[in-house]
Amino acid sequence: MTKDAKQEIIKPVAFKDALSERYLAYALSTITARSLPDVRDGLKPVHRRLLYAMLQLRLDPDSGYKKCARVVGDVIGKYHPHGDVAVYDTLVRLAQTFAVRYPLVDGQGNFGSVDGDNAAAMRYTEARLTAMAMALLEGIEADTVDFRATYDGEDQEPIVLPARVPNLLANGSEGIAVGMATSIPPHNIGELCEGLLTLLRKPSASVAELLEVIPGPDFPTGGVIAENRSVIQNAYETGRGSIRVRARWEKEVLSHGLYQIVISEIPYQVPKSRLIEQIAELFRNKKLPLLGNIRDESAETIRIVLEPKSRTVDPDMLMESLFKVTDLQTRFSVNLNVLTSKGMPQVLNLKQMLEAFIEHRFEVLYRRSRYRLSKIADRLEVLGGLLVAYLNIDEVIRIIREEDEPKPVMMKKWKLTDRQVEAILNMRLRSLRKLEEIEINREQAELLSEQERLQTILEDEKEARKVIRGEIKDVQKEFGAGDALGRRRTEFTDAPVAVDISIEAFIEKEPITVVYSRMGWIRAFKGHFDSFDDLKFKEGDELACMLKARTTDKILFFASNGRFYTLTGDRLPRGKGFGEPLRLMIDLPNEDDIVEMHVFEGGRKMLLASDQGKGFLVDEDSVVASTRGGKQILSIGEGSKAIACQPVKEEDMVAVIGAHRKLLVFPLFQIPSMAKGQGVQLMKLKDARLSDVKVFRKEAGLSWLIGDRVRTEADVTPWLGDRASAGKLPPVGFPRSNKFSG
């Protein structure tokens, strides 16, 4: 190829266009070929290819097992050109009874556990299909679904499975695509069949009517759905929602008035070992004050034993406290996002999903009937020729013996087709019995009867609907509530009443004195003290602030980065040694320090200020943080820091002083209340920084600390002005540190 020809092939494309085009192709591939299930069979491509490959290997329930490595090899070699780990993980999950409501793979060997343990390597495990998987594949050889070429073009794979069972809702599905996700809970197949029969009987049935027979999810691990019917109905009507799932527990009475709680079922997709570690960690950190001990006595079934702190603890209250902070209660997100029969992603409601399955079953029935009719027509053609041969057996024998080319002679004499003559010529001599002729007549009559019935199905929708109804009843009988697999496992109860079960309410209320050092070490001493005679610190460290509180109090820490952090008094280390660094308990950056420390009272205002001279009032209730990262309230500019956090009760005046040694007093009402931000200018500053802020009552005067003495200026008129004024020099004797605290 010449250089000019090469230049003609290269087309300049804007990077933005090229990127968007390729990303769109990737997104569509992820959505349609990886993450979302098909509404008809409830499978993603990897599941479908795995089941089809196992069918090709003749791994039906009546056959022996084969090594999983062999199965995975066939899948990735013929149908799924991806990693073997992804395919094996899929196979393992389809075999786990605690992960899939109706397993599609019958596994032999170590396939993991509810504790979260991994399965053994694929070379050690074996697998075959289950009856449920065979029901999904049933009729696939009868031209019931379309096939397409595999990735290398050497074979064919099904686009969708015939799916005699409503697998999408029976086993559910989860996946994350680009810009969308799906989360479909598993259901009881007997109830689904009842819903399908209801819809066939009454196509106008609403979602609410369907929920009369399909009350909600049925998880493989059981548990209890603690949700109001209105919430469940809304989720199934809109295709989106969230359902609360709780562990199943019961109270076991012991001797001497004691009792223990036994948990026999845990929420779906919660590993048991991680759950126990979570509870144990909270117990060690004294976050579960009603719990006395926890034991795992599980064997083949789950048995987690919880002992109360004392016999007087109410078991319901104990469980509510655990539900609030542990995975004994989880929320299953409902997102009924699937690929429709046209290959488009869409969020459907319960009725639409059932209708899509029924529509698919009609399509399978019609295709299967047409396929069978073609086979019947072929067989009837052959039987017609054989009957001619029996009626003229002597002439047939003569033609075969005397003619060099008997086929055209026979075709012309009796107006037979090529296939009919071939069948006559291929007859064995032993078939020339009278009994064989009777058998052919019987077979012909049966085929004609079947042909008539199939034609009726294709021409009469009522007859087709009757067949579909019969098939669904057969599924209900086979996989319904007749055995342990089919019986409902998850029960329902109303949503718990919103009771504030505050953990702090169960903490023993004790007075403590909190001590915080300049180097950031914190500790709490039992009792209230105004001072300590023998308080020790690390070398070079000293007291920064001291606070009287109780173990049930929330302690607010305001840092120089403008963030509030919150800890409860019971979480603070006791006053042994030097305490612990506060930074181990909260995510306080190394370059920032704690400015103020207050006991949360609620209902108050807090005056916040930065050294830029800006500040505002904020509701104390809105600054309480629930995470280690705290809550950003005061916005700080670069090179600046927060300097003050003053609680406001009955105070009506504000005093501010800057590093340029100017004092300004103005009414508190001139400062606005805000939720967050930088605030307004408190004092006019040129090249200086704001040093300190104080709120006070005008009638009580302005006080400040000089050494151990408190000095009060009763008349603040000389420094009185409006907010953002320049201020005047402070009274004689005001601390040179420009701090009201000395």
C-alpha positions in Angstrom: 0.0 0.0 0.0 1.4 3.4 -0.9 1.9 6.2 1.5 -0.9 8.2 -0.1 -3.3 5.3 0.2 -2.5 5.0 3.9 -3.2 8.7 4.4 -6.6 8.4 2.7 -7.6 5.6 5.2 -6.7 7.7 8.3 -9.6 10.0 9.2 -9.2 12.8 11.7 -11.7 12.5 14.5 -12.1 14.9 17.5 -10.9 13.3 20.7 -14.2 14.2 22.4 -16.2 12.4 19.7 -14.0 9.4 19.7 -14.1 9.1 23.4 -17.8 9.5 23.7 -18.4 6.9 20.9 -16.2 4.3 22.5 -17.5 4.9 26.0 -21.1 4.6 24.7 -20.2 1.3 23.1 -18.6 0.1 26.3 -21.7 1.2 28.3 -24.1 -0.6 26.0 -22.0 -3.7 26.1 -22.0 -3.7 29.9 -25.7 -3.1 30.1 -26.9 -5.6 27.6 -24.2 -8.3 27.7 -23.1 -8.4 31.3 -25.0 -6.7 34.1 -28.8 -6.8 33.4 -30.9 -10.0 33.3 -33.3 -10.8 30.5 -36.9 -10.4 31.6 -37.9 -13.7 29.9 -35.5 -16.2 31.5 -34.0 -14.0 34.3 -30.4 -14.8 33.2 -27.4 -12.8 32.2 -25.3 -14.1 29.3 -22.7 -15.8 31.5 -25.4 -17.8 33.4 -27.1 -18.7 30.1 -23.9 -19.9 28.5 -22.9 -21.9 31.6 -26.2 -23.8 31.7 -26.2 -24.4 28.0 -22.6 -25.7 28.1 -23.6 -28.1 30.9 -26.5 -29.3 28.9 -24.2 -30.0 26.0 -22.0 -32.0 28.4 -25.1 -34.0 29.3 -24.9 -33.0 33.0 -28.6 -33.6 33.7 -29.8 -34.5 37.2 -29.9 -38.2 36.4 -26.3 -38.3 35.1 -23.0 -38.3 37.1 -21.1 -35.3 38.1 -18.2 -33.7 36.1 -15.3 -31.7 37.4 -16.1 -28.0 37.5 -12.8 -27.4 35.7 -14.1 -29.3 32.7 -17.4 -27.2 32.7 -15.5 -23.9 33.0 -13.1 -24.9 30.2 -16.0 -25.7 27.9 -17.8 -22.4 28.8 -14.8 -20.1 28.2 -13.6 -22.2 25.2 -16.8 -22.2 23.3 -19.2 -19.5 24.5 -17.8 -17.0 27.0 -14.3 -15.5 26.1 -13.5 -14.2 29.6 -11.6 -15.2 32.7 -12.1 -18.7 34.2 -12.4 -17.1 37.7 -15.5 -15.1 36.7 -17.2 -18.2 35.2 -16.3 -20.4 38.2 -17.6 -17.8 40.6 -20.9 -17.8 38.7 -21.1 -21.6 38.8 -20.4 -21.6 42.6 -23.1 -19.0 43.3 -25.7 -20.9 41.3 -24.9 -23.9 43.5 -25.0 -22.1 46.9 -28.3 -22.8 48.7 -27.8 -19.8 50.9 -27.2 -17.5 47.9 -29.8 -18.7 45.4 -33.4 -19.5 46.3 -33.7 -22.3 43.8 -30.2 -23.5 42.9 -29.5 -24.2 39.2 -26.4 -26.2 39.8 -26.0 -29.3 42.0 -22.6 -29.1 43.4 -20.5 -31.8 45.0 -17.6 -30.7 47.2 -16.8 -27.5 49.0 -18.9 -24.7 47.5 -18.3 -22.1 50.4 -20.5 -21.4 53.4 -22.8 -18.8 54.8 -19.8 -17.6 56.9 -18.4 -16.1 53.7 -15.8 -18.9 53.1 -14.7 -19.3 49.5 -15.3 -22.5 47.5 -12.5 -25.0 46.8 -10.6 -24.7 43.6 -12.5 -25.8 40.5 -10.2 -28.9 40.1 -11.6 -30.3 43.4 -15.3 -29.7 42.9 -17.9 -31.3 40.7 -21.3 -30.2 39.3 -24.4 -31.1 37.3 -27.7 -29.4 36.5 -30.7 -29.3 38.9 -34.3 -30.0 37.9 -34.9 -26.2 38.0 -32.1 -25.7 35.4 -33.6 -28.4 33.2 -36.9 -26.7 33.4 -35.2 -23.5 32.1 -33.7 -25.5 29.2 -36.7 -27.6 28.4 -37.6 -27.5 24.7 -34.5 -25.7 23.6 -34.0 -28.4 20.9 -37.5 -27.8 19.5 -36.7 -24.4 17.8 -38.4 -22.6 20.7 -35.8 -19.8 20.9 -33.4 -18.1 18.5 -29.7 -18.9 18.4 -26.7 -16.8 17.3 -23.1 -17.5 16.4 -20.6 -17.7 19.3 -17.8 -15.2 19.6 -15.5 -17.2 17.2 -18.3 -18.2 14.8 -17.7 -21.9 15.2 -20.8 -22.7 17.2 -24.3 -21.5 18.1 -25.6 -20.3 21.4 -29.2 -19.4 22.5 -30.1 -15.8 22.8 -32.6 -16.7 25.6 -33.7 -19.9 27.2 -37.3 -21.4 26.8 -37.7 -20.9 30.6 -40.7 -23.1 31.7 -40.3 -21.5 35.2 -40.4 -17.7 36.1 -36.7 -17.7 37.1 -36.2 -13.9 37.1 -38.5 -13.4 40.1 -37.9 -16.8 41.6 -34.1 -16.4 42.0 -33.8 -12.6 41.6 -30.8 -10.9 40.2 -28.3 -8.2 41.1 -25.9 -6.3 38.9 -24.2 -2.9 38.4 -23.9 -1.5 34.9 -22.8 1.9 33.6 -25.2 4.5 34.9 -27.8 1.9 36.0 -28.1 -1.1 38.3 -30.6 -3.9 39.1 -31.6 -5.5 42.4 -34.4 -8.0 42.2 -35.2 -10.1 45.3 -35.9 -13.8 45.1 -39.6 -15.0 45.5 -41.4 -18.2 46.2 -42.1 -20.0 43.0 -45.4 -21.5 44.2 -46.7 -18.0 44.9 -45.4 -16.7 41.5 -47.3 -19.5 39.7 -50.4 -18.4 41.6 -49.8 -14.9 40.4 -49.4 -16.0 36.8 -52.6 -18.0 37.0 -54.4 -15.0 38.4 -53.1 -12.8 35.5 -54.1 -15.5 32.9 -57.6 -15.6 34.5 -57.9 -11.8 34.9 -55.5 -9.9 32.7 -56.7 -6.6 34.2 -55.6 -7.6 37.7 -53.7 -4.8 39.5 -50.4 -5.0 41.4 -52.3 -4.8 44.6 -54.4 -7.9 43.6 -51.2 -9.8 42.6 -49.7 -9.0 46.0 -52.6 -10.9 47.6 -51.0 -14.1 46.3 -47.3 -12.9 46.0 -46.9 -11.1 49.4 -43.2 -10.3 48.8 -39.7 -11.7 48.6 -38.8 -15.1 49.9 -35.1 -15.1 50.7 -33.0 -18.4 50.7 -31.7 -17.6 54.2 -35.2 -16.9 55.6 -35.5 -14.1 58.1 -38.4 -11.7 58.7 -39.5 -8.8 56.5 -40.5 -6.1 58.9 -42.3 -3.7 56.6 -45.7 -2.3 56.2 -47.8 -3.6 53.2 -48.0 -0.1 51.8 -44.2 0.2 51.5 -44.0 -3.2 49.8 -46.8 -2.4 47.4 -45.2 0.9 46.5 -42.0 -0.9 45.7 -43.7 -3.4 43.4 -45.9 -0.7 41.7 -43.0 1.6 40.9 -40.2 -1.0 40.5 -38.1 0.8 43.1 -38.0 0.7 46.8 -36.4 -0.7 49.9 -37.5 -3.5 52.2 -36.3 -4.0 55.8 -35.1 -7.5 56.6 -34.4 -8.8 60.1 -32.9 -11.9 61.7 -35.3 -14.5 63.1 -34.9 -14.9 66.9 -36.6 -16.5 69.8 -36.3 -16.3 73.6 -35.0 -19.5 75.3 -36.0 -19.6 79.0 -33.2 -20.9 81.4 -33.3 -21.8 85.0 -33.3 -19.2 87.9 -35.2 -16.7 85.8 -32.5 -16.3 83.2 -33.0 -16.4 79.5 -31.0 -16.2 76.3 -31.7 -15.0 72.7 -31.2 -17.6 69.9 -30.8 -16.3 66.3 -31.7 -19.0 63.8 -31.8 -17.1 60.6 -29.9 -14.0 59.4 -30.7 -11.4 56.7 -30.0 -12.3 53.1 -26.4 -11.8 51.9 -25.0 -11.1 55.3 -21.9 -13.4 56.1 -22.4 -14.9 59.5 -18.7 -14.6 60.5 -18.7 -10.9 59.7 -21.9 -10.3 61.6 -20.6 -12.0 64.7 -17.3 -9.9 64.4 -19.4 -6.8 64.1 -21.5 -7.5 67.2 -18.3 -8.5 69.1 -16.5 -5.3 68.2 -19.5 -3.2 69.3 -19.7 -5.2 72.5 -16.0 -4.6 73.2 -16.4 -0.9 72.6 -19.3 -0.8 75.0 -21.8 0.2 72.3 -24.2 -2.6 73.3 -24.8 -2.0 77.0 -27.7 -4.4 77.2 -25.7 -7.3 75.8 -23.8 -9.6 78.3 -22.2 -12.1 75.9 -22.3 -13.6 72.4 -21.6 -17.1 71.3 -21.7 -18.9 67.9 -23.1 -22.4 68.3 -23.8 -22.9 64.6 -23.3 -26.3 63.0 -25.3 -27.2 59.9 -27.9 -24.6 60.9 -27.4 -21.1 62.3 -27.5 -20.8 66.1 -26.1 -17.5 67.5 -26.7 -17.1 71.2 -27.0 -13.7 72.8 -26.9 -13.4 76.6 -28.5 -10.2 78.2 -26.5 -8.1 80.6 -29.0 -9.0 83.3 -32.2 -10.9 83.7 -34.1 -7.6 84.0 -33.3 -6.6 80.4 -36.3 -6.8 78.2 -35.6 -9.1 75.2 -37.4 -7.0 72.7 -35.5 -3.9 73.9 -32.2 -5.9 73.6 -33.0 -6.9 70.0 -34.1 -3.4 69.0 -30.8 -2.1 70.2 -29.0 -4.7 68.1 -31.2 -4.1 65.1 -30.3 -0.5 65.2 -26.5 -0.8 65.0 -25.8 -4.2 63.5 -26.5 -6.2 60.3 -29.1 -8.2 62.2 -31.3 -5.7 60.3 -30.5 -4.7 56.7 -32.4 -3.1 53.9 -32.7 -4.9 50.6 -32.9 -2.4 47.8 -35.5 -3.2 45.2 -34.7 -2.0 41.6 -36.7 -4.0 39.0 -34.4 -3.0 36.1 -34.2 -5.6 33.3 -33.7 -6.1 29.6 -37.0 -6.3 27.8 -37.6 -8.8 25.0 -36.4 -6.1 22.6 -33.1 -5.8 24.5 -33.8 -2.4 26.0 -33.2 -1.7 29.7 -36.4 -0.7 31.5 -37.7 -0.6 35.1 -40.8 -2.7 35.3 -43.4 -3.3 38.0 -44.5 -6.7 39.2 -47.4 -7.0 36.8 -45.3 -6.1 33.8 -42.6 -8.7 34.7 -45.2 -11.4 35.0 -46.8 -10.3 31.7 -43.4 -10.5 30.0 -43.0 -14.1 31.2 -46.4 -15.1 30.0 -45.8 -13.5 26.6 -42.5 -15.4 26.4 -44.3 -18.7 27.2 -46.8 -18.0 24.4 -44.0 -17.4 22.0 -42.3 -20.7 23.1 -45.6 -22.6 22.8 -46.3 -21.3 19.3 -42.7 -22.0 18.1 -42.7 -25.4 19.7 -46.1 -26.2 18.1 -44.9 -25.1 14.6 -41.8 -27.1 15.0 -43.7 -30.2 16.0 -46.2 -29.7 13.2 -43.3 -29.7 10.7 -42.0 -33.0 12.2 -45.5 -34.5 12.1 -45.9 -33.5 8.5 -42.6 -35.2 7.6 -43.5 -38.4 9.5 -47.0 -38.5 8.0 -45.4 -38.2 4.5 -43.2 -41.2 5.2 -46.0 -43.2 6.8 -48.2 -42.5 3.7 -45.5 -44.1 1.5 -45.1 -47.1 3.8 -48.8 -47.8 3.7 -48.8 -47.7 -0.1 -46.0 -50.3 0.0 -47.9 -52.6 2.4 -51.0 -52.4 0.2 -49.0 -53.3 -2.9 -46.2 -55.3 -1.3 -46.0 -57.9 -4.2 -45.7 -55.3 -6.9 -43.1 -53.4 -4.8 -41.0 -56.5 -4.5 -41.3 -57.2 -8.2 -40.2 -53.7 -9.1 -37.2 -53.9 -6.8 -36.2 -57.3 -8.2 -36.7 -56.6 -11.9 -36.0 -52.8 -12.4 -32.5 -51.4 -12.6 -33.7 -48.0 -11.2 -36.8 -48.9 -9.0 -37.1 -45.4 -7.5 -38.4 -43.5 -10.5 -40.7 -46.4 -11.4 -42.3 -46.5 -8.0 -42.6 -42.7 -7.9 -44.4 -42.7 -11.2 -46.6 -45.7 -10.6 -48.0 -44.6 -7.2 -47.2 -40.8 -7.3 -44.8 -41.0 -4.4 -42.2 -38.5 -3.3 -38.5 -39.1 -3.2 -38.6 -39.3 0.6 -41.4 -41.8 0.6 -39.6 -44.1 -1.9 -36.4 -43.8 0.1 -38.3 -45.0 3.2 -39.8 -47.9 1.3 -36.4 -49.0 -0.1 -34.8 -48.7 3.3 -37.4 -51.0 5.0 -36.1 -54.2 6.5 -37.6 -57.5 5.5 -38.7 -58.2 9.0 -41.0 -55.1 8.8 -43.2 -56.8 6.2 -45.3 -58.3 8.9 -49.0 -57.6 9.1 -48.4 -56.4 12.7 -46.1 -53.6 11.4 -48.9 -52.4 9.1 -51.3 -52.1 12.1 -48.6 -50.2 14.0 -48.2 -47.7 11.1 -52.0 -47.2 11.0 -52.1 -46.5 14.7 -49.1 -44.1 14.6 -50.7 -42.3 11.7 -53.9 -41.8 13.6 -52.1 -40.5 16.7 -50.1 -38.1 14.6 -53.2 -36.8 12.8 -54.9 -36.2 16.2 -51.8 -34.4 17.5 -51.6 -32.4 14.4 -55.2 -31.3 14.8 -54.6 -30.3 18.4 -51.5 -28.3 17.6 -53.3 -26.4 14.8 -56.1 -25.6 17.2 -53.5 -24.1 19.6 -52.0 -22.0 16.9 -55.4 -20.8 15.7 -57.3 -20.4 19.0 -55.8 -18.2 21.7 -58.1 -19.6 24.4 -56.7 -23.1 23.7 -53.2 -21.7 23.9 -54.0 -20.0 27.2 -55.3 -23.3 28.5 -52.1 -25.0 27.6 -50.0 -22.3 29.3 -52.2 -22.5 32.4 -51.6 -26.3 32.6 -47.9 -25.8 32.2 -47.8 -23.3 35.1 -49.8 -25.7 37.3 -47.3 -28.4 36.5 -44.5 -26.0 37.6 -46.4 -25.1 40.8 -46.8 -28.8 41.6 -43.2 -29.7 40.9 -41.5 -26.7 42.6 -44.2 -25.4 44.9 -44.8 -25.9 48.6 -44.6 -29.7 48.4 -41.1 -30.0 49.9 -38.6 -28.0 52.0 -37.3 -26.2 48.9 -40.7 -25.0 47.9 -42.1 -23.9 51.3 -41.9 -20.2 52.1 -38.9 -19.3 54.3 -39.3 -15.6 54.9 -42.1 -14.4 57.2 -43.7 -11.0 57.4 -44.4 -8.6 60.2 -45.4 -5.0 60.5 -42.7 -2.3 60.5 -41.4 -1.7 64.0 -42.8 1.3 65.9 -40.5 4.2 65.7 -39.1 4.2 69.3 -36.0 6.1 70.1 -33.8 3.4 71.5 -30.9 5.7 72.2 -27.7 3.8 73.2 -26.9 6.6 75.6 -30.1 5.8 77.5 -28.6 2.4 78.5 -25.3 3.9 79.6 -24.8 4.2 83.3 -25.0 7.9 84.1 -21.9 9.0 85.9 -20.3 12.4 86.5 -16.9 12.8 84.8 -14.3 15.5 84.4 -12.8 15.7 80.9 -9.2 16.8 80.6 -7.7 17.8 77.3 -4.0 18.7 76.9 -2.2 21.1 74.5 -0.6 18.2 72.6 -4.1 16.6 72.0 -4.3 13.9 74.7 -7.7 13.4 76.3 -8.9 11.5 79.3 -11.9 11.4 81.7 -11.8 11.2 85.5 -14.8 9.8 87.5 -16.4 12.6 89.4 -16.5 16.4 89.1 -13.4 18.4 90.0 -12.5 22.1 89.8 -8.8 21.3 89.8 -6.3 18.5 90.2 -3.3 18.6 92.5 -1.4 15.7 91.0 -2.4 15.9 87.3 0.4 14.7 85.2 1.2 15.2 81.5 3.8 14.1 79.0 7.0 16.0 79.0 6.4 19.4 77.3 2.6 19.0 77.5 0.2 20.9 79.7 -3.5 21.4 80.4 -5.5 23.0 77.6 -9.0 22.8 78.9 -11.1 21.0 81.5 -14.8 20.2 81.3 -17.5 18.8 83.7 -19.8 16.3 82.0 -21.6 12.9 82.4 -21.0 9.6 80.7 -24.3 10.0 78.8 -23.4 13.5 77.5 -22.4 14.3 73.9 -19.1 16.3 73.9 -18.7 18.8 71.0 -15.2 19.5 69.8 -14.8 22.6 67.6 -11.6 22.5 65.6 -9.5 25.2 63.8 -10.6 23.8 60.5 -14.2 24.9 61.2 -15.5 21.4 61.7 -17.5 20.0 64.7 -16.7 16.5 66.0 -18.8 14.6 68.5 -18.0 11.9 71.1 -20.1 10.5 74.0 -18.7 10.7 77.4 -18.6 6.9 77.8 -16.2 6.6 74.8 -13.5 8.8 76.4 -10.6 6.8 78.0 -10.5 6.7 81.8 -8.0 8.8 83.6 -5.2 6.3 83.8 -1.8 7.4 82.5 -1.9 10.2 80.1 -5.1 9.2 78.3 -5.2 8.7 74.5 -4.6 11.0 71.5 -8.0 12.5 70.5 -6.9 12.0 66.8 -7.3 8.3 67.3 -11.0 8.8 67.9 -11.8 11.4 65.3 -10.4 12.3 61.9 -8.7 15.5 62.9 -5.9 16.6 60.4 -2.4 16.9 61.9 -2.3 20.6 60.9 -5.5 21.4 62.9 -6.2 21.7 66.6 -9.2 21.7 68.9 -10.3 25.3 69.6 -13.2 24.8 72.0 -14.8 21.8 73.9 -18.5 22.0 75.1 -21.1 19.7 76.5 -24.1 19.4 74.2 -27.2 20.8 75.8 -29.5 21.3 72.7 -31.6 24.3 71.9 -28.8 26.8 72.2 -27.1 29.0 69.6 -23.3 28.9 69.0 -21.3 32.0 67.9 -18.6 30.8 65.6 -15.7 33.1 64.4 -12.5 32.9 62.3 -9.4 34.9 62.6 -10.4 36.7 59.3 -13.0 38.5 61.5 -16.0 36.7 60.1 -18.6 34.7 62.0 -22.3 33.8 62.5 -24.7 32.1 64.8 -25.7 28.5 64.3 -28.2 26.1 66.0 -26.3 23.8 68.4 -28.6 20.9 67.4 -27.4 21.1 63.8 -23.7 20.8 64.6 -23.8 17.3 66.1 -21.7 15.0 63.9 -22.4 11.3 63.6 -19.2 10.2 61.9 -15.5 10.4 62.7 -15.0 12.9 59.9 -17.1 15.5 61.7 -19.4 18.1 60.2 -18.1 21.2 58.4 -19.9 24.3 59.6 -17.6 27.3 59.4 -15.9 27.8 56.1 -12.3 28.8 56.4 -10.3 30.7 53.8 -6.8 29.6 52.9 -4.2 30.6 55.5 -7.0 31.2 58.0 -8.4 29.3 61.0 -11.3 29.1 63.4 -10.7 30.8 66.8 -13.9 30.8 68.8 -17.1 28.8 69.5 -19.2 30.6 72.2 -22.5 29.1 73.5 -25.3 31.7 73.7 -28.1 31.5 76.2 -29.3 34.8 77.7 -26.4 36.9 76.4 -27.2 39.9 74.4 -23.9 41.5 73.6 -20.7 40.5 71.7 -17.1 41.7 72.4 -14.4 41.2 69.8 -10.8 42.1 69.9 -8.1 42.0 67.2 -4.4 41.4 67.1 -4.1 45.2 66.4 -5.4 45.6 70.0 -8.7 47.2 69.2 -11.9 46.3 71.2 -15.4 46.5 69.8 -18.7 45.8 71.5 -22.0 45.5 69.6 -25.5 43.9 70.1 -25.8 40.2 69.4 -28.8 40.6 67.2 -26.6 42.2 64.5 -25.1 38.7 63.8 -27.3 36.5 61.6 -28.1 32.9 62.1 -26.8 30.5 59.4 -26.6 26.8 58.8 -23.0 27.0 57.5 -20.7 29.3 55.6 -18.1 32.0 56.3 -20.5 34.4 58.0 -20.4 38.2 58.2 -17.7 40.6 59.1 -17.6 41.1 62.9 -14.9 43.7 63.1 -13.1 46.0 60.6 -9.6 44.6 60.3 -6.9 46.0 58.0 -3.7 44.0 58.2 -4.6 42.3 61.5 -6.3 39.1 62.6 -9.2 38.6 65.0 -7.9 37.4 68.3 -10.9 36.5 70.5 -14.7 36.7 70.8 -16.9 36.8 73.9 -20.6 37.0 74.5 -22.0 38.6 77.6 -25.0 40.3 79.2 -24.8 44.1 79.0 -26.2 44.5 82.5 -23.5 42.1 83.9 -20.6 43.9 82.2 -17.7 42.6 80.2 -15.3 40.3 82.2 -11.9 39.0 81.4 -9.2 36.9 83.2 -5.9 38.4 84.5 -3.9 35.6 86.0 -6.2 34.1 88.6 -8.4 37.2 89.0 -11.5 38.1 87.1 -11.9 41.8 86.2 -15.2 43.3 85.0 -15.8 46.5 83.1 -19.4 47.5 84.0 -19.7 50.3 81.5 -18.9 49.3 78.0 -20.2 52.5 76.4 -16.7 53.7 75.2 -16.3 50.6 73.0 -20.0 50.3 71.9 -20.6 50.5 68.2 -22.0 48.6 65.2 -20.9 45.3 63.8 -17.9 45.6 61.4 -16.7 48.9 63.1 -13.0 49.5 63.8 -13.2 49.5 67.6 -11.0 51.3 70.2 -8.1 50.5 72.5 -9.2 48.2 75.3 -9.3 49.2 79.0 -6.0 49.7 80.8 -4.8 46.4 82.2 -6.4 44.2 79.5 -4.2 41.1 78.8 -1.4 41.6 76.3 -2.4 38.3 74.8 -5.6 40.0 73.5 -7.6 37.1 75.0 -10.5 37.4 77.3 -9.4 34.2 79.0 -6.0 35.7 79.9 
